[in-house]
Amino acid sequence: MHHFDRIDGALHAETVPLETLAGAVGTPAYVYSTATLTRHYGLFREAVDTHRGSLGDALIAFAVKANSNLSVLATLARLGCGADTVSEGEIRRALKAGVSGQRIVFSGVGKTDAELAFALEARVRQINVESAVELDRLIAVAAAKGAAPEIAIRVNPKIGAGGHARITTGGATDKFGVPAEEAPALYARAAASPHVTPVGLACHIGSQITTLEPLEGAFRALREMTLALRAGGLAVSRLDLGGGLGVPYHGQTDLPSIADYVGMAARVLDGLEVEAAFEPGRLLAANAGVLLSRVIQVNARSDGRTFLVLDAGMNDLMRPALYDAFHDVVAVRERPGEVGAYDLVGPICESTDVFARERRLPPLEAGDLVAFMGAGAYGAVLASEYNSRPLVPEVLVDGDRWAVVRSRPSYDEMWSREPKADWLG
């Protein structure tokens, strides 16, 4: 579900014409819909509240890594959403956006001592510990501060899933989490320390998962481990179920719904009397954003290939180059004529700067606008200034109003971040 629709033949973000935004802000640019963010969070909240008996007062914590724009985070925070973070910077962003520390979860396989100390100062809700050595370091940091933070042990259930090998996080060879066979002993060791307070277990097995079976398998592994820990006299009051449910990038209609996903979790956890946490990222943000781009030129070659050269490049949208991701691409205003096959490419000096091969599209000419759909997650957050291209701006739309929520830097602003060494004059 999204709020990018055609009005009088032209694509709009809610009621704002994308042509208007392109003229005011330039291209490429990300555009986000407040209505879509609100709808997706509302559907998730409704599903969770329906199963309060099995899930407790469940926390929905948006995965900040999916879209860390402060206005996007503030939009979700006003709705009551928490934040799943993986760095000090993300914790700071969540706090800046209005998320209270008690609604922030701190995960990540490589937390530094300084980041752990900051998390304690910010009084985050929970630190998800991902290894025995990290537990030892956290205990030392907490002891120095006289703290005893609440923690969960992140379990690697050896169930890997996701839309690509590079976004699978729960397999046996993945770097994330504590192997399931080691987790109970680590939980017991944490419980014996006066400097940490183990309250639960966590898992996250991957991203863009399009069936419920692997997720259910992971959740059942947490259930079984919870019962075993309790049988050993240890308290377990929370289960952090992570995120990972896929979105319809290809226009699929057979993906599990939010209600199906939450309902499955509720069935698995029923009777445990735990408080659940969900950490959706892509699920809330992907369809809430588009990348707006303009055609630079159309290269029709004698070998029959036609390259549609866009002003957006892989530095602006990395997903296709990074893990062969698919994005539907539509003309902002369609021209009449026969559909043709285009290779969609950007201006970056890399052969990987290709968004799609032989994509069927209506006629397009230099100056036309196109929109990459489903670009609200893992789009702007992965952007860079490669080839010394200014960082892509971001725009938030709310009904008939809009605001630039990250500006495109000028070249002088880019240079100002790189002072010359003194001896170079």
N, C-alpha and C positions, 0 to 999 in steps of 0.2 A: 504494500500500500504506500502511495506517495501522493504529494500534492503538486505535481508538475504536469499540467494538462494544457491542451490547446484551447485557446480562446480566439475566435476570429482567425483561425488558421495558423496562429503563432503560439509557440510554447511559452507558458507562463510559470513562474514560481508563485504558487497561490494566486494572487491577482496582479502580480507585478510582471510585466513582459520581460523576458530574458533579453530581448533586443534593447530595452531601456537600460538594463544593467550593463550590457556590453558597451553601450555608448558612453555610459558614465564612468565605469570602472576600467574598461579595457578588457582584453583577453590575453591569455587564458585567465580564468577566475573560477573559484569554487563558489557555489550558491547553495545555501541551506534553507530548509523549510521548517519553521517553528511548528506549524500544524502537524507535520509528519512526526517530528520528535515527540510532540505531546501525545499524539495518537498511539504511537508505539509504546511509550512508557505507560500510558493509561491501560492499554490492553494487557501488558505484563502485570501491572499492579492489580487489575481486576482478577486476573487468573490466580495470582498468589493469594489474594484475600479470600477467594472462593474456597481455598484449601487451607485456611488458617489452622484448622484442627490438626492437620498433618505436618504443616510447615512452620507453625508458630508465627511470630511476628517477623516474617522473612524480610531480609534486607535485599533490595535490588541495588547493586553497585555497578554503575557504568564503567566499562573498561576504558580508562582514559587513553590508553595507547591507540584506540580506534579513531578518536578525534579529540584532540586536546585543546581546541579553541576555547578560550575563556567564556565567550558568549554562549557557545553550545553547552558547556558545562554548567553555566549559570542558569540556562533555560531548564535543564534537567534538575538542577539543585532546587529550583523553585517549586518543582513538582514533588519533591521529597526524595529524589534519587540520591544514592550514595556514590562512592567512587572506589573502583579497583585500581590500584596504582602499582607501578613497578620501579619507581625511582623517587629520589627526593624532589626532583623538579615536578613530577606529576603530583606528589602530595601537595607541594606549594601551589600548583595550579588549582587543584581541587579546593583547597582552603581559600584561595583568592576568589574563586567563583562562588563561594558561599556554602560549600559542603562542610559540615562540622566534622571535627576529628573523629567523633564517635560513629561516623558513617563512612569512614575510610578504612579500606583493607590494604595492607602493604604486602605485595607479593614480589617475586623475582628471585632468580637463581644466583645473582651476584651482588647482593646488597653490601655496601661498604660499611665499615664501623661508623663513619660519619653519618651515613644515611640512617642506620639503625638508631643512632643517638638522636637524630632529628625526629624520627618517627616517635620516639619516646617523649620528646619535648612537645610534639604536636598532639600527644595523647590519642593516637589512632586507635580505632576499635580493636584491631587484630593484626598481628604480624604472622604471615604464613611462612613457616620455617621449611626450607627445602633440602637441608642436609644436616648431618651430625656436626660437621665442622661449623656450619652457620649457627647451630644451636649453642655451641660452646662460645662462639664470638658474641652472640647476643647476651648470653648469661654474663659474660665479662663486662660488656657495655652497660647492661642494666644494673649490675652490682655497683659499678662506679657511680651510678646516678641514684642508687637507692630505690630502684624501681622493680616492679614485677609485672611486666606487660602480659596481656592475654595473647596467647598464641594458638595457632592451629598447625598441625603437621601436614604438609602437602604430600599426599601419597601418589606415587606413580604406579597405577594399577596394571601396567603393561597392556593397556588397551589404547592403541593409537588410532586416531581418526581425524578426518579433515579433508578439505578439498584439494590438498596438495601435500606432498611429503614435507615441504618446508613450513607448513603450518600445522603439523602434527606434533603434539607435545606430551602424549601419554604413553608412547611406545617404550619398549624395554631399552632401546638405545638412545632415547631422547635425554637431554641433560636435566630435565625438570623433575623435581620431587624426589622423595625418598622411596626406594623400592618397597613394595608392599610387605615383603617378608621382614624388612628391617624396621618398619614404621612402629609397630607396637612397642618394641624395646626402646626406641627413641622417645616415644610418648611417655613411657614409664620413667625414663631418665629425666625428662623435663619436669615431670610431676614431683620428682625428688628434690628439685632445686628450689630454693626460696626466692630466686630472682626471675623466674618466669612462671606464668600460670597457664598451663595447657587447658584449653576449653573445647577443642574440637579437631576435626580432620577436614582436609581440603583436597580437591582434585580439579584438574582442568586438562582434558585429553586432546584438545585440538580445536581447530576453527573451521568454519564453513562445513559443518557436519549436517548431512542431509537426510539421515535416518536416525530414529531414536534408539535402535538396538545397542550401539556402542556406548551411548550415554547411560542407558539403563544398566548395562553391565558394570560401568564404573560406579554408579550410585549404589548398586547392590554390594559391590566390594566394600564401599564405605559403611554400609549398614552392617555387614558381617563383622567388620573390624570394630565398629562401635560396640556391638554386643560382646565381642571378645574382651575388649578393654574394660567394659563394665563388669564382666564376670571376674576380672582380675582386681576389682576394687577401685578402678579409675573412673573419674567423672568425665563424661562427654556430653556437652550441652549444645554444640553447634556443628553443623555440617555445611561447609562451603562447597557448592556444587560447580563453581566456575561458570563458564559460558560455552560458546562454540556452536550454537544452533545456526544453521545456514540460512541464507536469504536467496530469493529467486533472481539471481543475476541473469539467467537465461530465460526468464519469464515462466519458470516452472509453476505449475498449479498443484503439484502433488507433494510439496514439502510439508513436514509436520508444522502445525500451527503453534503459536505461543501457548494456547490453551491445552493442546495435546502434550506439549513438552512439560509444562508445569504440572499437568494432571498425572503424567507418568512419574515425575519426581515425588509427588504427593503419595502415590500408591506405594512406591518403594520405601518411603520414610514413615509411612503410617504406623503409629504405635510406638515410635521411638521417643517421642516427646523431645525433639530437638528443634532448635531455631535454624532454619535454612538460610543460605545466602546464594543469590544468583548474580553472575557477573557478565551480563550481556554487553557487547560493544557493537559489533557489526549489526546485530539484530535491531538495535535502536537507531543507529546512525546511517547505515549504508544507503537505504532508499530515501533518506532525508536530504541527500546532497547530489548535485550534478557538477561536473566540470564543464564549463562553457569555453568553447574554443572557436577560432575563426580559420577558415580555409585560406592558406597563403597562395597556393596554386594547385592546379591539377596537371600532373605529368602523364600524358598518354603516350606510351612507348610503342615502338614498332613491333615489339615482341608480344603485344596484346595486353600487357600489364598496365594498369592505370593507378598511379600513386596519388592519393589525396594527401597533400602535404599540409599539416596543421600547425598553428602557432603554439600548441601545447606539445610538450615533449615528455620523454620518460622521466625527466627531472621533476615534472609537475605531477605525473601520475605513474608511479613505479610498478603498480601491481601486474600489468601484463608482462613487463620485462623480468620482474622478480620471480613470479611463479605462474606465468601463462594464464593470468586471470582474464576472464571475459567481462566486457562491459557492453551493453547495448548502446549504440550510437544513433542518435536521431537528428534530423535537420530541424533547426529551430523554426524555420518557415520552409515548407516543402515546395519545390518547383514541380510543375507538371512535366511529364515525360516518362520514358522507360527507365525502369530500375536497372542499375549496372553494378558490376563488381569492382570494388576499390580495395587497394592496399592502403590502410590508414597508417600514416607515419608522421613522425615529428621532425623537428629541425636539428636534433642533437647529433653530434658527430660520433655515432655508435650504430652498429648494425642491429643492436637490440632495441633501438628506438622505433619499434613497430607495435601498434596497438591491435591490429587485426589484419588478416590476409583475406582477400577476395570477399569482403563484406558486401552484401547486397544492400544498396541504398538508392534512393531517388537521385535524379541529376543534381550535381553540386558544382558550383563555380567559385572562383576566387572571390573572397569577401563574404561568402555565406557563413552562417553560424551553425555549429553543431553542439550537441550536448551529450556528454558521456553520462549515462544514467547509473544510478547505484554507486555514486562516487563519494558518498559522505563518510565512509569508513576506510581507513588506511589509504587515504588520498593525500590530503594536505599535510598530514603528520609525517609522511615519508618524502615530502618534496625537498628539493635542495636547490642550490644555485650553481649546479654543474654547468659548464660552458659559460660561466659568468652571466647567467640569465637571472634576472631579478626573481626573488621568491614570489610564488603565485599568491594573489590576495584571496581573501575570503569575505563573503557577503552573507548576512543573515536576513531572511525575509520573514515578516510577521503580518499576514493579511495584505494590506496595501502599502505597508511601510517597509523600508529596508535600511540597512546600515552596513558600512564596511567595517568588519570586525577583525580584520588583519589587513593592513595596507601593503601595497606593492612598494618595496623600497626603491628610492632613486639610486642611480649609480653612485652619486656622492655619498649617500648613506651606506652603501655597500663598502666603498673604499674607506669610510671613516672607522670601520671595525678592524682595519688592518694598518696600524701605524708602521711606518718604515723603521727599520733598525736605525739607531742614532748615527751609526757610522756611514749610512748611505745618503745622508743629507736630505 
